[in-house]
Amino acid sequence: QTNFIDSSGIGALVSNHKSALEQGVKTLLKNVTPQVMSVLVITGLDQRLAIEPSENITTLSTNKSVNHLPTTHPSVRSPVKRLIDIVGAILGLGITAILFIPIALAIKLDSPGPIFFGQIRCGWMGKRFRIWKFRSMCANAEQLKEKVNNQADGKVFKNENDPRITRVGHFLRKTSLDELPQFWNVLKGEMSLVGTRPPTLNEVEIYEVPEWQRLNVKPGITGEWQVNGRSKIRSFEDIIEMDLKYQHHWSLAHDIRLIFKTILVVVRKDGM
């Protein structure tokens, strides 16, 4: 019986399920414990896989019990880190409220479309959530993406002179003001102030099993990747290395250092 599963285990399940589908083979998970079932539920895999639960699972509420969720990394269950996130998110949302009207007016006057941009990302253990930003691209940016040359590794998308970015969008990105709405994601517990980069669904779909390790912690507004010149990084391997470095060196003191480094980077407008 398996009583623990982390993000790499989820990655292995997804990979094996894809292979089975390609070969026309049905995948059945037997005798699934409450601990594993709770992870399958939050990641949505309970809807994709055929599951035969163990006799210990009696109700859906049991499946979703937080007590059954694994501690894949010390930061995930740290009450102090969560307190820092809540305080930081409240302060950040206060700043967002003050700047909202001028930013919203600038976005609307610059290009047609919504003020906010929402996109589904993968968080802790691959759980999907909608990340929010101030819109910095044209309204049909996703439809135009295939026409833009990717200057980075195939598993991430980046173009230094992306033509989809609006005039106001360039300013918002340069100052990182486009990231302000993500404090709402932090307050909801979907993200943390400090963590790994939140990947898109397309990125996760082509992950190798070891790369799923970066999902053992909550994604963050900032982190190693963000304070080490994210605009200059083109290699997916470098991003993975930085994310795993963060997990290995994590401590509350390290988080605070990264927060202060982020503030300095934003003030200097260097690399963000």
N, C-alpha and C positions, 0 to 999 in steps of 0.2 A: 504493500500500500504506500502511495506517495502522499506525504503530509505537508510538503513544502514545494513551492514552485516560484521561481523568480522570472525576470523578464527574458532571460536566455531560454528558460524552459518554455515560455510562451512562444518565443521565436521558433524553437524546435517544433512545437505543435503546429504552428502556422505553416512552416516549411514542409513538414510531413503531410499535412492536409492537402496542400497544393499538389504535391507529388502524387498523392493518392487519387485526387480528382483527375489529374492528367492521364492516369492509367485506368480510370474507371473503377477504382477500388473504394469501398465505403470505409470510413474511419469510425471506429467505435471506442469510446473511452469507458472502461468498466471500473466499477467499484470506486467511484470518485468520492474522495473525502470532503467534508465541509470546507476545510482549508483551501483545497484546490478549487472546489466549486465556486467559492466566493470570488476567486480571481477570474475564473471563466465568465462569471456574471458581469463584473465591472468592465471587462475588456470586450464583452459582447460575443465571446467565442461560444457561449452556451447556445447562441442562436445559429451558429455555423456548424457545430460538431454534434454528432450523435453521442449522447451521454447516458451512461447507466450509473446513477448515483449509488453510494453505499447506503446501508440501512440507517446510518446515523443522520442522514438528511431527511427531515420530516416536513419542513415548510420553507417557502420562498424567503421568509424573513430571516430564517437561519442562514440561508445561502448568502444573504447580503450583510450579515453581521460583521461589523468592523473588527470584532475580536478575532475573526477567522482570517483576516487579511494578513499576509506575511510581512515580516520586517525585513525587507530586502536590503535596507541600508539604515544605519543609525539615525540619519537625518530625517527619515520618513516619520518616525514616532517621537521626535524631539519636541516636547512641549515649549521649550524656550525658543526654538527656531520658529515654531508656529506663532508664538506671541510676538516675536520680532516681525514676522510677516504681517500679522494683523495691524500692528502699530504703524509699520511702514506703508501698508496699503491705505490706511486711513489718511495718513499724511499725504501720500501720493495722490489720492482722490481729491483731497482738498486743493492741492495745487492744480489738478486737472480742472476742477470746477472754476477756479479763478481764471485760467487761461482758455476755457472752453469757447466763450463767445468770439474772441479775436481769431482763434484757430479755425473755428467753424465758418466764420465769415470769409476768411482767406481761402479756405478750401472751396467753398461754394462759388466765390467770385472768380476763382482761377479755372475751374473746370466743372462741367455738369456731373452729377452723381451724388451718392450718399456721403455723409460726413465720416462715418465709420466704415472700416473694412473688417469683415469677419471671415475667418477661415478655420476649418477643422484641422486640429493638430493632434498629435499623440502625446499624452502625458505619462504619468507614472504607470508602469507595467503595460503601456500601450493603450491606456484608457483614453477614449476620444473626448475632446472638448473643443469649444469654439473660442479661439483667441481673438482679442479685439485690438485694433489699432486705429489711429486717425488715418484716413485714406491719403496715400501719397502717390498713387498711380491713377491713370485714367480709369473710368468706370468699367471698361471691358478688357482690363489687363489680363485676366485669365485666358480669354479667348485669343489674345494676341501673343501669348507666351511662346507658342511654337515657332513664331516668326523671329524671335529674339535669340541671338547666339549665346549659348551657355559657355562662359569663360572659366567655369570651375569644373571640378570633378563631376562625373555624371550623376552621382547620388545627391548632389546639392546643386541649386541653380543660382547663378550670380553673373551679372553683367555690369561692369563698372560704369558704362554709359547707357544704361537701360533706357530706351526711348519712351517707355511707358510711364516713367516718373514725371510728374507735373512740376511746374516751377516752384509752387509752394511745397510740393513733396520733397524736392531737393533740400529745401530749408528745414523741413520737419525731420528728415532723416539725418541731416548734418548735426542737428541739435538734439537728436533722439526724442523730440517732442511727440513723434508719431507713436512711441511706445507707451505713453501715459495711460491710455485706457486699459493696459494690461494689469494695472493695479486692481482692477475689478476682478480679474482672473485670480490674482493672489488672494484677495479677500474671500473669494469663494472656495479657496483651497485647491484649485486646479493647478496653480503654479506657486512658485516661491519667489521671494525677492532674488535669491541666489540659487542657481542650479545649473542644469545642462540646457543646451539649446533645444527648444521644442520642435521636433521634426514634423514635416507634412506627411499626409497619408501616402503620397507617391514615393517619398523617401523610404518609409518603413516597409513598403511593399517589396522593395528590392534589397532589404537588409540581409546580410548573412547572419547566421545564428549568433556568433560572438558580438556583433554590433548591437544586438538588443540589450547588451549590458548597460548602455547609456540610459536606458529607461528604468533602471533600478532606483532612481531618485526623481523627485518632481522637477519639471523644467523650470527655469528661472528667467526673470527679466534680464538678469545679468549673470555673469559667470566667467570662467577662465577664458572662454572663446571671445566673449565680448570685450574684455579688458586687454586682450593681447592683439589688438588690431584686426577685428573681424572683417573689415572692409578689404583687407589685404590678403586674407586667407582664402586659398582656392582649393586646397586639398581636403577631401572628406576624411582621409586618414588623420590629418592634423586635428580636425575637429573632434574625431573619436578619441584621439590621444589626450586632448585637453579635457574632454568630458570625463574620461576615466581617471585622469590626474586629479580632477576635482573630487571625485568620489573617494579616491585613495587618501587624499590629504584633508578631507573634510573635518571641520571643527567649527564651533560657533565663532571662535576668534578668526578663523580663516574666512568665514562668511562676512564678518564685519570688515576685514581687510579688503575683500573684493568690493564691498559696497562703497568704501571710501575711494578705492581705485577707480571705480566707475564714475563717481562724482568728478574726480580729477580729469578723467578722459573726456567726459561731457563738457566740462568747462573749457578744456583745451581744444575741443572739437577734433580729437585725434583718434582715428581708427574706428570710431563708432559708425 
